[in-house]
């Protein structure tokens, strides 16, 4: 066995054992036939293709073939939510406090957050005109810009948005990477519509003196409200699609629990300390709550897949196993 074949067989571990036993030699042989004589390692494209194929087979074996379409639906909802928030804050960033107040600023903007917020508007435009790889690349760039915000702030000694604003945005981006390449036109318009709604909401609040340009207000109002709306939409989709025996909505709801929890982390942390202190939880409680959401939220999907597999394997009587 050559080193290249051995590495391909390691990648086959992504597949269920029975599938590897039945078709492993055929799959590895195909990749070896296509590989050049000088190749020593599988290409990244081959590795990704094998892992994707293994995931599909495992989901099929568990009776959860609707999980991937459900996560793609969650990706669209996450992108719409991230765009709304980015447009809101991109507008607010342009409303810094008066210079005579002596509050530090990032040039003509409130903080370094403007770097991320304008970057997040690019995927909204690309979703309309070029859904697929260009959109996902723009989402990845926006995620990197979100990570860069604290670094630039620290290096320049200028203000930045709180981490409880940046972390949910990054998490929404992780899901947005799964957005489908084949969206109908009404779905492709949604991120642009969300951006208009976000900027319009900010303009209304600023115009009525309800918001002057810093992020404290978001802890008690905007983030929980957006998280609540996202959860309500996911629930309605899950129930509506379930009526048609379509499981995509349920998987989308499960995938969105993590960003919804992080959008509400301030409220959740306050509830941990006592409802009377909900608006002002301590920093350690905020961190502990965010870590708990970050650990428990992603565990929902694999647990749900395991439960689906178990349910599909349960006997129903003399007739044999239940249909998945």
BALOBA-1460 file (C-alpha; in Angstrom, 3 decimals):
// residues 324
<rec num="1" residu="x" x="0.000" y="0.000" z="0.000"/>
<rec num="2" residu="x" x="1.446" y="3.365" z="-1.025"/>
<rec num="3" residu="x" x="1.487" y="6.384" z="1.243"/>
<rec num="4" residu="x" x="-1.110" y="8.134" z="-0.945"/>
<rec num="5" residu="x" x="-3.491" y="5.181" z="-0.728"/>
<rec num="6" residu="x" x="-3.038" y="5.005" z="3.027"/>
<rec num="7" residu="x" x="-3.935" y="8.694" z="3.367"/>
<rec num="8" residu="x" x="-7.030" y="8.273" z="1.197"/>
<rec num="9" residu="x" x="-8.138" y="5.362" z="3.377"/>
<rec num="10" residu="x" x="-7.752" y="7.511" z="6.470"/>
<rec num="11" residu="x" x="-10.100" y="10.046" z="4.892"/>
<rec num="12" residu="x" x="-12.568" y="7.213" z="4.317"/>
<rec num="13" residu="x" x="-13.113" y="7.126" z="8.075"/>
<rec num="14" residu="x" x="-15.643" y="9.893" z="7.401"/>
<rec num="15" residu="x" x="-17.913" y="7.164" z="5.978"/>
<rec num="16" residu="x" x="-19.900" y="4.615" z="8.011"/>
<rec num="17" residu="x" x="-18.084" y="1.310" z="8.560"/>
<rec num="18" residu="x" x="-20.454" y="-0.781" z="6.431"/>
<rec num="19" residu="x" x="-20.167" y="1.674" z="3.556"/>
<rec num="20" residu="x" x="-16.366" y="1.577" z="3.766"/>
<rec num="21" residu="x" x="-16.473" y="-2.208" z="3.739"/>
<rec num="22" residu="x" x="-18.738" y="-2.370" z="0.679"/>
<rec num="23" residu="x" x="-17.350" y="0.452" z="-1.449"/>
<rec num="24" residu="x" x="-14.093" y="1.615" z="0.131"/>
<rec num="25" residu="x" x="-11.819" y="-0.112" z="-2.378"/>
<rec num="26" residu="x" x="-13.810" y="1.284" z="-5.296"/>
<rec num="27" residu="x" x="-13.696" y="4.863" z="-3.963"/>
<rec num="28" residu="x" x="-9.970" y="4.781" z="-3.184"/>
<rec num="29" residu="x" x="-9.218" y="3.166" z="-6.538"/>
<rec num="30" residu="x" x="-11.063" y="5.958" z="-8.365"/>
<rec num="31" residu="x" x="-9.093" y="8.676" z="-6.588"/>
<rec num="32" residu="x" x="-5.802" y="6.853" z="-7.172"/>
<rec num="33" residu="x" x="-6.561" y="6.496" z="-10.879"/>
<rec num="34" residu="x" x="-7.164" y="10.241" z="-11.130"/>
<rec num="35" residu="x" x="-4.082" y="11.191" z="-9.103"/>
<rec num="36" residu="x" x="-0.861" y="12.079" z="-10.883"/>
<rec num="37" residu="x" x="2.138" y="9.741" z="-10.560"/>
<rec num="38" residu="x" x="4.064" y="12.278" z="-8.445"/>
<rec num="39" residu="x" x="1.311" y="12.990" z="-5.966"/>
<rec num="40" residu="x" x="2.009" y="12.050" z="-2.348"/>
<rec num="41" residu="x" x="-0.922" y="13.675" z="-0.568"/>
<rec num="42" residu="x" x="-4.645" y="14.020" z="-1.406"/>
<rec num="43" residu="x" x="-5.572" y="17.475" z="-2.671"/>
<rec num="44" residu="x" x="-7.697" y="19.724" z="-0.475"/>
<rec num="45" residu="x" x="-10.536" y="19.330" z="-2.988"/>
<rec num="46" residu="x" x="-10.336" y="15.521" z="-2.752"/>
<rec num="47" residu="x" x="-10.232" y="15.650" z="1.052"/>
<rec num="48" residu="x" x="-13.233" y="17.984" z="1.209"/>
<rec num="49" residu="x" x="-15.124" y="15.815" z="-1.284"/>
<rec num="50" residu="x" x="-14.493" y="12.662" z="0.743"/>
<rec num="51" residu="x" x="-15.514" y="14.302" z="4.027"/>
<rec num="52" residu="x" x="-18.672" y="15.712" z="2.435"/>
<rec num="53" residu="x" x="-19.530" y="12.332" z="0.978"/>
<rec num="54" residu="x" x="-18.957" y="10.644" z="4.323"/>
<rec num="55" residu="x" x="-21.184" y="13.166" z="6.097"/>
<rec num="56" residu="x" x="-23.951" y="12.601" z="3.560"/>
<rec num="57" residu="x" x="-23.755" y="8.830" z="4.016"/>
<rec num="58" residu="x" x="-23.813" y="9.121" z="7.809"/>
<rec num="59" residu="x" x="-26.832" y="11.411" z="7.673"/>
<rec num="60" residu="x" x="-28.564" y="9.041" z="5.253"/>
<rec num="61" residu="x" x="-27.871" y="6.145" z="7.603"/>
<rec num="62" residu="x" x="-29.374" y="8.159" z="10.477"/>
<rec num="63" residu="x" x="-32.434" y="9.128" z="8.433"/>
<rec num="64" residu="x" x="-31.420" y="12.808" z="8.652"/>
<rec num="65" residu="x" x="-30.950" y="13.695" z="5.000"/>
<rec num="66" residu="x" x="-32.902" y="16.911" z="5.555"/>
<rec num="67" residu="x" x="-30.266" y="18.240" z="7.986"/>
<rec num="68" residu="x" x="-28.063" y="19.877" z="5.340"/>
<rec num="69" residu="x" x="-30.985" y="21.698" z="3.642"/>
<rec num="70" residu="x" x="-32.104" y="22.765" z="7.119"/>
<rec num="71" residu="x" x="-28.683" y="24.192" z="7.955"/>
<rec num="72" residu="x" x="-28.678" y="26.025" z="4.620"/>
<rec num="73" residu="x" x="-32.026" y="27.554" z="5.562"/>
<rec num="74" residu="x" x="-30.526" y="28.563" z="8.910"/>
<rec num="75" residu="x" x="-27.601" y="30.078" z="6.991"/>
<rec num="76" residu="x" x="-29.942" y="32.352" z="5.050"/>
<rec num="77" residu="x" x="-31.718" y="33.469" z="8.230"/>
<rec num="78" residu="x" x="-28.346" y="34.060" z="9.920"/>
<rec num="79" residu="x" x="-27.112" y="36.169" z="6.996"/>
<rec num="80" residu="x" x="-30.300" y="38.244" z="7.028"/>
<rec num="81" residu="x" x="-29.930" y="38.814" z="10.781"/>
<rec num="82" residu="x" x="-26.232" y="39.702" z="10.546"/>
<rec num="83" residu="x" x="-26.963" y="42.156" z="7.725"/>
<rec num="84" residu="x" x="-29.718" y="43.879" z="9.709"/>
<rec num="85" residu="x" x="-27.417" y="44.353" z="12.696"/>
<rec num="86" residu="x" x="-24.481" y="45.494" z="10.542"/>
<rec num="87" residu="x" x="-26.577" y="48.088" z="8.722"/>
<rec num="88" residu="x" x="-27.979" y="49.352" z="12.027"/>
<rec num="89" residu="x" x="-24.539" y="49.822" z="13.539"/>
<rec num="90" residu="x" x="-22.969" y="51.127" z="10.315"/>
<rec num="91" residu="x" x="-25.456" y="54.009" z="10.479"/>
<rec num="92" residu="x" x="-24.974" y="54.556" z="14.216"/>
<rec num="93" residu="x" x="-21.174" y="54.524" z="13.839"/>
<rec num="94" residu="x" x="-21.524" y="57.712" z="11.814"/>
<rec num="95" residu="x" x="-23.119" y="59.530" z="14.777"/>
<rec num="96" residu="x" x="-20.164" y="60.092" z="17.146"/>
<rec num="97" residu="x" x="-20.567" y="62.236" z="20.267"/>
<rec num="98" residu="x" x="-19.545" y="65.909" z="20.021"/>
<rec num="99" residu="x" x="-15.786" y="66.472" z="20.145"/>
<rec num="100" residu="x" x="-16.132" y="68.747" z="23.170"/>
<rec num="101" residu="x" x="-17.314" y="65.787" z="25.224"/>
<rec num="102" residu="x" x="-13.789" y="64.416" z="25.125"/>
<rec num="103" residu="x" x="-14.952" y="60.866" z="24.326"/>
<rec num="104" residu="x" x="-12.364" y="58.861" z="22.306"/>
<rec num="105" residu="x" x="-13.365" y="58.182" z="18.697"/>
<rec num="106" residu="x" x="-12.116" y="56.237" z="15.686"/>
<rec num="107" residu="x" x="-11.636" y="59.085" z="13.246"/>
<rec num="108" residu="x" x="-15.085" y="60.296" z="12.158"/>
<rec num="109" residu="x" x="-16.712" y="57.145" z="13.557"/>
<rec num="110" residu="x" x="-17.713" y="55.983" z="17.009"/>
<rec num="111" residu="x" x="-15.394" y="52.969" z="17.139"/>
<rec num="112" residu="x" x="-13.421" y="50.401" z="15.167"/>
<rec num="113" residu="x" x="-16.656" y="48.454" z="14.739"/>
<rec num="114" residu="x" x="-17.226" y="50.325" z="11.486"/>
<rec num="115" residu="x" x="-14.558" y="48.075" z="9.908"/>
<rec num="116" residu="x" x="-16.756" y="45.026" z="10.428"/>
<rec num="117" residu="x" x="-20.146" y="46.586" z="9.774"/>
<rec num="118" residu="x" x="-19.350" y="47.840" z="6.287"/>
<rec num="119" residu="x" x="-17.674" y="44.506" z="5.488"/>
<rec num="120" residu="x" x="-20.918" y="42.727" z="6.416"/>
<rec num="121" residu="x" x="-22.893" y="44.722" z="3.846"/>
<rec num="122" residu="x" x="-20.902" y="43.206" z="0.968"/>
<rec num="123" residu="x" x="-22.371" y="39.660" z="1.317"/>
<rec num="124" residu="x" x="-25.874" y="41.170" z="1.232"/>
<rec num="125" residu="x" x="-25.162" y="42.664" z="-2.192"/>
<rec num="126" residu="x" x="-23.446" y="39.535" z="-3.484"/>
<rec num="127" residu="x" x="-26.322" y="37.314" z="-2.352"/>
<rec num="128" residu="x" x="-28.514" y="39.226" z="-4.775"/>
<rec num="129" residu="x" x="-26.165" y="39.245" z="-7.771"/>
<rec num="130" residu="x" x="-23.778" y="36.303" z="-7.198"/>
<rec num="131" residu="x" x="-25.044" y="33.777" z="-4.638"/>
<rec num="132" residu="x" x="-22.722" y="30.905" z="-3.923"/>
<rec num="133" residu="x" x="-18.947" y="30.990" z="-3.658"/>
<rec num="134" residu="x" x="-18.568" y="34.816" z="-3.963"/>
<rec num="135" residu="x" x="-21.101" y="35.317" z="-1.189"/>
<rec num="136" residu="x" x="-19.433" y="32.772" z="1.070"/>
<rec num="137" residu="x" x="-16.037" y="34.373" z="0.432"/>
<rec num="138" residu="x" x="-17.460" y="37.772" z="1.380"/>
<rec num="139" residu="x" x="-18.942" y="36.290" z="4.566"/>
<rec num="140" residu="x" x="-15.535" y="34.856" z="5.452"/>
<rec num="141" residu="x" x="-13.919" y="38.271" z="4.905"/>
<rec num="142" residu="x" x="-16.577" y="39.911" z="7.091"/>
<rec num="143" residu="x" x="-15.896" y="37.351" z="9.834"/>
<rec num="144" residu="x" x="-12.176" y="38.154" z="9.646"/>
<rec num="145" residu="x" x="-13.001" y="41.865" z="9.842"/>
<rec num="146" residu="x" x="-15.091" y="41.173" z="12.950"/>
<rec num="147" residu="x" x="-12.141" y="39.393" z="14.561"/>
<rec num="148" residu="x" x="-9.832" y="42.259" z="13.524"/>
<rec num="149" residu="x" x="-11.925" y="44.902" z="15.323"/>
<rec num="150" residu="x" x="-10.564" y="44.195" z="18.853"/>
<rec num="151" residu="x" x="-7.018" y="43.890" z="17.478"/>
<rec num="152" residu="x" x="-7.183" y="47.281" z="15.757"/>
<rec num="153" residu="x" x="-8.753" y="48.787" z="18.859"/>
<rec num="154" residu="x" x="-6.003" y="47.452" z="21.105"/>
<rec num="155" residu="x" x="-3.229" y="48.513" z="18.733"/>
<rec num="156" residu="x" x="-4.605" y="52.012" z="18.217"/>
<rec num="157" residu="x" x="-5.983" y="52.647" z="21.696"/>
<rec num="158" residu="x" x="-9.408" y="53.532" z="20.277"/>
<rec num="159" residu="x" x="-12.909" y="52.330" z="21.258"/>
<rec num="160" residu="x" x="-14.457" y="49.112" z="19.979"/>
<rec num="161" residu="x" x="-17.889" y="47.496" z="20.294"/>
<rec num="162" residu="x" x="-18.327" y="45.168" z="23.286"/>
<rec num="163" residu="x" x="-17.501" y="41.508" z="22.756"/>
<rec num="164" residu="x" x="-21.142" y="40.568" z="23.411"/>
<rec num="165" residu="x" x="-21.890" y="42.480" z="20.193"/>
<rec num="166" residu="x" x="-19.025" y="41.021" z="18.141"/>
<rec num="167" residu="x" x="-19.307" y="37.372" z="19.223"/>
<rec num="168" residu="x" x="-22.947" y="36.860" z="18.085"/>
<rec num="169" residu="x" x="-22.086" y="38.545" z="14.782"/>
<rec num="170" residu="x" x="-19.212" y="36.119" z="14.208"/>
<rec num="171" residu="x" x="-21.437" y="33.170" z="15.158"/>
<rec num="172" residu="x" x="-24.098" y="34.294" z="12.684"/>
<rec num="173" residu="x" x="-21.336" y="34.360" z="10.087"/>
<rec num="174" residu="x" x="-20.391" y="30.739" z="10.788"/>
<rec num="175" residu="x" x="-23.938" y="29.716" z="9.880"/>
<rec num="176" residu="x" x="-24.099" y="32.147" z="6.957"/>
<rec num="177" residu="x" x="-21.244" y="30.224" z="5.326"/>
<rec num="178" residu="x" x="-23.786" y="27.441" z="4.719"/>
<rec num="179" residu="x" x="-26.151" y="29.619" z="2.672"/>
<rec num="180" residu="x" x="-27.290" y="27.861" z="-0.483"/>
<rec num="181" residu="x" x="-25.937" y="28.690" z="-3.939"/>
<rec num="182" residu="x" x="-29.366" y="28.171" z="-5.509"/>
<rec num="183" residu="x" x="-31.661" y="30.696" z="-3.864"/>
<rec num="184" residu="x" x="-34.847" y="31.907" z="-5.520"/>
<rec num="185" residu="x" x="-35.000" y="35.634" z="-6.236"/>
<rec num="186" residu="x" x="-37.245" y="36.502" z="-3.234"/>
<rec num="187" residu="x" x="-34.724" y="34.835" z="-0.904"/>
<rec num="188" residu="x" x="-31.790" y="36.637" z="-2.553"/>
<rec num="189" residu="x" x="-33.475" y="39.974" z="-1.884"/>
<rec num="190" residu="x" x="-33.878" y="39.325" z="1.855"/>
<rec num="191" residu="x" x="-30.375" y="40.435" z="2.987"/>
<rec num="192" residu="x" x="-30.669" y="43.727" z="1.077"/>
<rec num="193" residu="x" x="-34.123" y="44.271" z="2.571"/>
<rec num="194" residu="x" x="-32.708" y="43.552" z="6.038"/>
<rec num="195" residu="x" x="-29.925" y="46.112" z="5.481"/>
<rec num="196" residu="x" x="-32.472" y="48.764" z="4.509"/>
<rec num="197" residu="x" x="-34.583" y="47.889" z="7.552"/>
<rec num="198" residu="x" x="-31.557" y="48.031" z="9.865"/>
<rec num="199" residu="x" x="-30.386" y="51.417" z="8.588"/>
<rec num="200" residu="x" x="-33.956" y="52.730" z="8.674"/>
<rec num="201" residu="x" x="-34.416" y="51.594" z="12.275"/>
<rec num="202" residu="x" x="-31.185" y="53.303" z="13.306"/>
<rec num="203" residu="x" x="-32.115" y="56.492" z="11.452"/>
<rec num="204" residu="x" x="-35.482" y="56.580" z="13.198"/>
<rec num="205" residu="x" x="-33.974" y="56.080" z="16.655"/>
<rec num="206" residu="x" x="-31.198" y="58.602" z="16.098"/>
<rec num="207" residu="x" x="-33.646" y="61.106" z="14.663"/>
<rec num="208" residu="x" x="-35.883" y="60.818" z="17.721"/>
<rec num="209" residu="x" x="-32.991" y="61.110" z="20.166"/>
<rec num="210" residu="x" x="-33.308" y="57.521" z="21.341"/>
<rec num="211" residu="x" x="-29.767" y="56.535" z="20.360"/>
<rec num="212" residu="x" x="-26.646" y="58.712" z="20.235"/>
<rec num="213" residu="x" x="-24.042" y="56.279" z="18.979"/>
<rec num="214" residu="x" x="-22.710" y="53.874" z="21.606"/>
<rec num="215" residu="x" x="-23.501" y="50.198" z="22.177"/>
<rec num="216" residu="x" x="-24.851" y="50.092" z="25.731"/>
<rec num="217" residu="x" x="-28.457" y="50.348" z="24.576"/>
<rec num="218" residu="x" x="-28.084" y="47.179" z="22.518"/>
<rec num="219" residu="x" x="-27.521" y="45.058" z="25.616"/>
<rec num="220" residu="x" x="-31.028" y="45.634" z="26.900"/>
<rec num="221" residu="x" x="-33.020" y="46.330" z="23.743"/>
<rec num="222" residu="x" x="-31.685" y="45.620" z="20.266"/>
<rec num="223" residu="x" x="-29.821" y="42.321" z="20.631"/>
<rec num="224" residu="x" x="-32.525" y="40.508" z="22.657"/>
<rec num="225" residu="x" x="-35.228" y="41.887" z="20.365"/>
<rec num="226" residu="x" x="-33.416" y="40.666" z="17.247"/>
<rec num="227" residu="x" x="-32.746" y="37.315" z="18.908"/>
<rec num="228" residu="x" x="-36.417" y="36.992" z="19.837"/>
<rec num="229" residu="x" x="-37.571" y="37.783" z="16.301"/>
<rec num="230" residu="x" x="-35.066" y="35.287" z="14.850"/>
<rec num="231" residu="x" x="-36.279" y="32.590" z="17.235"/>
<rec num="232" residu="x" x="-39.932" y="33.333" z="16.433"/>
<rec num="233" residu="x" x="-39.295" y="33.127" z="12.679"/>
<rec num="234" residu="x" x="-37.406" y="29.847" z="13.092"/>
<rec num="235" residu="x" x="-40.230" y="28.405" z="15.208"/>
<rec num="236" residu="x" x="-42.886" y="29.431" z="12.698"/>
<rec num="237" residu="x" x="-40.871" y="27.930" z="9.838"/>
<rec num="238" residu="x" x="-40.323" y="24.712" z="11.784"/>
<rec num="239" residu="x" x="-44.052" y="24.343" z="12.523"/>
<rec num="240" residu="x" x="-45.134" y="25.332" z="9.021"/>
<rec num="241" residu="x" x="-42.747" y="22.945" z="7.298"/>
<rec num="242" residu="x" x="-43.517" y="20.160" z="9.789"/>
<rec num="243" residu="x" x="-47.150" y="20.263" z="8.650"/>
<rec num="244" residu="x" x="-45.846" y="19.319" z="5.195"/>
<rec num="245" residu="x" x="-43.643" y="16.598" z="6.750"/>
<rec num="246" residu="x" x="-40.576" y="18.683" z="5.900"/>
<rec num="247" residu="x" x="-37.849" y="18.531" z="8.547"/>
<rec num="248" residu="x" x="-35.768" y="21.464" z="7.305"/>
<rec num="249" residu="x" x="-37.402" y="23.914" z="9.684"/>
<rec num="250" residu="x" x="-36.627" y="21.797" z="12.736"/>
<rec num="251" residu="x" x="-32.967" y="21.483" z="11.801"/>
<rec num="252" residu="x" x="-32.784" y="25.219" z="11.063"/>
<rec num="253" residu="x" x="-34.239" y="25.946" z="14.492"/>
<rec num="254" residu="x" x="-31.690" y="23.663" z="16.160"/>
<rec num="255" residu="x" x="-28.812" y="25.285" z="14.263"/>
<rec num="256" residu="x" x="-29.960" y="28.796" z="15.203"/>
<rec num="257" residu="x" x="-30.144" y="28.135" z="18.943"/>
<rec num="258" residu="x" x="-26.504" y="29.121" z="19.461"/>
<rec num="259" residu="x" x="-26.681" y="32.607" z="17.848"/>
<rec num="260" residu="x" x="-30.084" y="33.204" z="19.455"/>
<rec num="261" residu="x" x="-28.604" y="32.354" z="22.845"/>
<rec num="262" residu="x" x="-25.614" y="34.636" z="22.278"/>
<rec num="263" residu="x" x="-27.866" y="37.486" z="21.182"/>
<rec num="264" residu="x" x="-29.651" y="37.069" z="24.515"/>
<rec num="265" residu="x" x="-26.561" y="36.398" z="26.625"/>
<rec num="266" residu="x" x="-26.979" y="39.630" z="28.586"/>
<rec num="267" residu="x" x="-30.511" y="38.679" z="29.587"/>
<rec num="268" residu="x" x="-29.559" y="35.078" z="30.301"/>
<rec num="269" residu="x" x="-26.653" y="36.150" z="32.487"/>
<rec num="270" residu="x" x="-28.915" y="38.550" z="34.340"/>
<rec num="271" residu="x" x="-31.412" y="35.777" z="34.937"/>
<rec num="272" residu="x" x="-28.659" y="33.603" z="36.387"/>
<rec num="273" residu="x" x="-27.840" y="36.301" z="38.935"/>
<rec num="274" residu="x" x="-31.465" y="37.139" z="39.649"/>
<rec num="275" residu="x" x="-34.132" y="38.875" z="37.593"/>
<rec num="276" residu="x" x="-33.762" y="42.103" z="39.557"/>
<rec num="277" residu="x" x="-30.197" y="42.407" z="38.246"/>
<rec num="278" residu="x" x="-30.946" y="41.333" z="34.681"/>
<rec num="279" residu="x" x="-29.848" y="44.615" z="33.024"/>
<rec num="280" residu="x" x="-26.410" y="44.609" z="34.710"/>
<rec num="281" residu="x" x="-24.927" y="41.135" z="35.195"/>
<rec num="282" residu="x" x="-21.324" y="40.895" z="36.303"/>
<rec num="283" residu="x" x="-18.586" y="40.224" z="33.754"/>
<rec num="284" residu="x" x="-17.738" y="36.705" z="35.071"/>
<rec num="285" residu="x" x="-21.399" y="35.715" z="34.769"/>
<rec num="286" residu="x" x="-21.522" y="37.092" z="31.220"/>
<rec num="287" residu="x" x="-18.456" y="35.087" z="30.246"/>
<rec num="288" residu="x" x="-19.708" y="31.898" z="31.921"/>
<rec num="289" residu="x" x="-23.119" y="32.223" z="30.278"/>
<rec num="290" residu="x" x="-21.607" y="32.842" z="26.845"/>
<rec num="291" residu="x" x="-19.341" y="29.807" z="27.251"/>
<rec num="292" residu="x" x="-22.288" y="27.669" z="28.300"/>
<rec num="293" residu="x" x="-24.312" y="28.757" z="25.269"/>
<rec num="294" residu="x" x="-21.286" y="28.219" z="23.025"/>
<rec num="295" residu="x" x="-20.805" y="24.671" z="24.318"/>
<rec num="296" residu="x" x="-24.401" y="23.499" z="24.595"/>
<rec num="297" residu="x" x="-25.761" y="25.133" z="21.431"/>
<rec num="298" residu="x" x="-23.576" y="23.290" z="18.889"/>
<rec num="299" residu="x" x="-24.244" y="19.995" z="20.706"/>
<rec num="300" residu="x" x="-27.935" y="20.146" z="19.789"/>
<rec num="301" residu="x" x="-27.438" y="19.020" z="16.173"/>
<rec num="302" residu="x" x="-25.371" y="15.853" z="16.816"/>
<rec num="303" residu="x" x="-27.688" y="14.900" z="19.686"/>
<rec num="304" residu="x" x="-30.696" y="15.339" z="17.403"/>
<rec num="305" residu="x" x="-29.035" y="13.205" z="14.710"/>
<rec num="306" residu="x" x="-28.317" y="10.487" z="17.278"/>
<rec num="307" residu="x" x="-31.935" y="10.560" z="18.458"/>
<rec num="308" residu="x" x="-33.149" y="10.351" z="14.852"/>
<rec num="309" residu="x" x="-30.916" y="7.341" z="14.254"/>
<rec num="310" residu="x" x="-32.107" y="5.664" z="17.453"/>
<rec num="311" residu="x" x="-35.744" y="6.287" z="16.613"/>
<rec num="312" residu="x" x="-35.229" y="4.866" z="13.140"/>
<rec num="313" residu="x" x="-33.598" y="1.746" z="14.592"/>
<rec num="314" residu="x" x="-36.310" y="1.015" z="17.180"/>
<rec num="315" residu="x" x="-38.369" y="-2.101" z="16.378"/>
<rec num="316" residu="x" x="-42.078" y="-1.595" z="15.906"/>
<rec num="317" residu="x" x="-43.157" y="-5.188" z="16.385"/>
<rec num="318" residu="x" x="-43.137" y="-8.324" z="14.251"/>
<rec num="319" residu="x" x="-43.074" y="-6.259" z="11.080"/>
<rec num="320" residu="x" x="-39.453" y="-5.193" z="11.697"/>
<rec num="321" residu="x" x="-37.669" y="-1.912" z="12.202"/>
<rec num="322" residu="x" x="-39.443" y="1.388" z="11.820"/>
<rec num="323" residu="x" x="-38.985" y="3.447" z="8.698"/>
<rec num="324" residu="x" x="-36.544" y="6.336" z="9.178"/>
